[in-house]
Amino acid sequence: MTSFYTEQELKGIGFKKVGHNVLISKYARFYKPQNIEIGDHVRIDDFCILSAGKLIRIGSYIHIACYTSIIGAGDVIISDYCSISGKVSIYSSSDDYSGNFMTNPMVPENYTNVNHAPVILQKHVIIGCGSIILPGVTLEEGVAIGAMSVVQNNCKSNFIYAGNPLKKIIPRSTKYKEFEMQIKNN
């Protein structure tokens, strides 16, 4: 017995789109799957939670490791060749923590001030384990986020960032682009 859904079972979940060579653990959970698009060559491991607002779009050649959560009412776009390590949390919505409003989804909306904003991971982004990505963040192509980082602001292409507060550490090699071309040519 395999722990991944069969192609037929994936169709039965009701995703907006599912590509080929998609390996999704039967222990992953999906809320509003009709708002989730999945490309080709994607693996989603055990105990992941994807809760779509308007849209979660997962490109091709993607790995989402165990215990990752992608949650919120804003769009989340994960472009091709991205890697999301275990226990990463990506939020496209966040409560107002100021004390001027109430919090949590069970409180009527007129008493809350939730921030909804898209999260975009451009191609070749890698996010280290335990990191948190907050609403409105764009990680440009080739960004690497070190483990246990909190990302509140956009990150510039081809740099490695880490920490809390997040700091730009060093440039990241772009050799990955050569390998992308080899995959496309094969």
N, C-alpha and C positions, 0 to 999 in steps of 0.2 A: 504494500500500500504506500502510495506517495503522499507527501504532505502538501503537494501543490495541486491546485485546481486543474482539471482537464480543460481542453479548449471548449468543450460543450458546457461544462459547468461555469466557465467564465462568461459565456454568452448569457447564461441564465441569471447572472448577478444584475444585469441591466445597465452596464456601463454605456456611456454615450458613444465610446469608440474603444476597441481593443485591437491591437496589432497582432503580429505573429511572433512566435518564440517568447511568449509572456509566461513567466513563472511567478505565480502569486500563492503564498502560503494560505492554507485553509484556516489558519489561525489569525489572519489579518482581518480587520473590520472596515467596512465602507458605509458611510452615511451619505445619502443622496448620490448613489452611483450614477444616476442619469446625468449628473454634472461632472463626471470624471472621464477624461480622455487618456488613453494609454497607447503609446507608440509601440514600435517593434523592439525586441531584445530587451525586455524589462523584467527585473526581478524585484519582488516585494516580499520581504521576509516575515517571520512570525511576529505576532503581536503589534503590528503596525496599525494605526488608526488614521484613516483619511476621511475627513468630514468636510464635504464640499459645500461652499456657499453657492456662488454663481458658477465657478469653474475651477477645477484642478486639471491642468493639462501637463501630462508627463510625456516627454519626448521619447527618443529611441536611445538604446544603449545606456540604460539607467539602472542603478542599483539603489534600493532603499532598504537599509539594514534594520534589524529587529528593534522593536520598541520605539520606532519613530512615529511622531504624530504630525499631521498636517491638518490644521484646523482653522476655520474662520469663514466669515461671510464674504471677504474679498477674494479676488482671483489669486491663484497660485500657479505660476508657470515655471516648470522645470524643463529646461532645454536639453538638447542631446548631450550625451556623454557625461552627465552629472553623476556624482557619487555622494550619497547621504549616509553617514555612518550611524551606528546604533545610538538610540536614545536622543536623537536630534528632535527638537520641537520647532516647527515652523508655524507661526501665527499670522493670519491675515486680519485678525480682529483682536482688540485688547480693551479691557475696561479702563475707565478713568480712575486712577488711584488717588486722586487729590483729596478725596473726602467731600467734595462738592456735589457728588452724585452717588447713587447707590450702585452696587455691582452685582453681577451674575445674571445668567439668562432667564432666571425664574422671576425676576423683578420686572414689572411693566416698563416698557421702553421709555416712557416719558419721565422716568426717574433715573435713567442711566445716560451715559455719554460715551458710548462705545465707539472706538476708532476702528474703522474698516478701511484697509488700504491694500492694494495688490503687493504680492511678493514675487519677484522675478529672479530666477537663477538662469543666467545666460550659459552658453555652452561651456563644458569642461570645468564646471565649478565642483569643488569637493568640500564637504563640510565634516569636520571632525566630531567624534562622539561627544554626546552630552551638550552640544551647542544649542543656542536658542536664537532664532531669527524672528525679529519683530515686524509688525505691519509696516508697509511702505518701503521696505528695503529692496534694492536691486543689487545683486552681486554680478558684476560684469564678467565677461568671458575670462576663464582661466583663474578666477579667484580661488584661493585655498583658505579655509577657515580652520584654525587650530582647535583641538579638543577643548571643551568646557568654556567656549567663548560666548559672549552675548553680543549680538549684532543689532544695533539700533539705527545705523546709518548706512548709506550706500558704500560699496567698496569698489575701488578702481581695478581695471583689468590687469591680470597677470601679476598680482602681488599676493604674498602670504600674510594673513592677519591672524592675531590671536589675542586672547585675554579678556578681562573684564575690569576696567574699560578696554575696549578693543583697540589694538594698535597695529599699524602697518609695520611688518617686521622686515621682510626682504622681498626683492623681485622673485617671481616664479618663472622657471624655464617655460618656453613655448614649444618645446620639442613634441609635445602632445599633438600639435597640428600636423606634423609629418605622419604620425601614426593614424590620425583621422583620415588623411589622404590615402594611406595604404588600405585601410578598411574599405573606403569608398571604391577604390580601384579593384578590389577583390570582389 
